[in-house]
Amino acid sequence: MLRVVYAVIFLAGIYYPWRHFYAWFEEHGWELAPMIDAWYVNEATTALTWDLTIAAIALMVWVAVEVITRRDFWWLLVIPATFAIGVSAGLPLALFLAASRQARDIHLR
C-alpha cells in the first residue's frame, strides 16, 4: 500500500511542477537562463531555491550510496527524475524504490 502512495505522490510531483513550468515557458520562451534568474528575484525564492538544491544534493548522496553499496541500479532513475522534474518527483521515486526493496526483503524471508 505504501508503494501506491509513493507512486501517486511521484505522479503528482511530475504533474504539478511541470504544469507551472510549461505555462512559464510558454509565456517567457523556452530558454532556461530567464527561469534561473526568476529563481533569485527575492529572498523568498532564493531561500526556496537553496532549500531544494540542498535537498537534491542529499538525495543524490543517498542514490550514490544505494548504487555503490547495494548495486541497485534502479536508483539511477532518481537522478533524471530529480534534475529534469524536481525533488518533488525524485524523492517519492526514491521512497518508492526503498519501499519496494523492503517489501521484496520481507517476501524473501
N, C-alpha and C positions, 0 to 999 in steps of 0.2 A: 504494500500500500504506500509506503514511504517513497518508493521509486516513482510511483504515479504522481505523487505530489511534486517531487523534484522535476519530473518531466513537464508537468503543467507550468511550473514556475519558469523552467527553461524556455518554453514556448512563449510565455508572457514576456520574458526577458529579451526575446528576439523581436516580438511584435511591437511592444510599446516604445522602446527607444527608436527603432527604425521608422516607425510611423512619424515621429517628430523629426528625425534626421532627414528623411525623404522630403518632408514638407519644407525644411530649411534649405536643403539643396535645390529644390525646385524654385524657391524664391530668390536665392542668392547665387545660384550657379553651382557647378559640381567640382569646384576647386576646394581642396582641403585647407589651404592656408587661411582663408577668411573664417572658417569654422574654428580652427585652433585659436585664432585671435579672439573669437567670441567667448572662448572658454575663460579668458582672462580680463573681461570687461569691468569687473568689480571684485571686491573682496569675497563676496559670497560665491561667485562662480569659480574664482581662483581656489578657494578652500575646497569646493566640491571636486574640482579637477585634481588637486593634490590628494584628496581622500580616495578617489577612485584609482589614481595612479599607484598609490601605496598599496591599496587592496589588490590591484592587478599584479604587482611585484610579489606580494606574499603568495598569491595564488600560483604564480609561475614557479616559485621556490617549491611549493607543495607538489606541483606537476613534475618538476625535475626529480624530486625525491621518489615519487611513485614510479617514474620511468626507470630511474637508475637502480633503486633498491629492490623493487618488485618485478622489474622487467614487464610492467603492464603498459604496453604501448598504446592502448586505447586512450590513455590520459593525454596523449599528444593532441587529441581533438579539442582539448580545453584551450590550447594556445590560439588557434584561429577563432574559436568562439569568443574568446576574451578580446582579442585585438581587432577583429572585424566587426563584432557586435558590441561587446562590452562586458564588464564584470557581471552585469545582470543576466547574461547568458552563460558565461564561463563558470561562475561559482555554482549555479544549480546543476550544470553538467558534471562538475567535479563531485558534487554531493551525490548525484545520481550514480556515478561510477563507483563511489565509495560504498553506497548502499547496495549496489549490485554485487560488489565483491563480498560484502558482509553476508548477503543472502546466499551467495554461492558457497562461502565457507561454512555456513550453518548447514546447508544442504549436504555438504560432503562429510559432515561429522557422523 
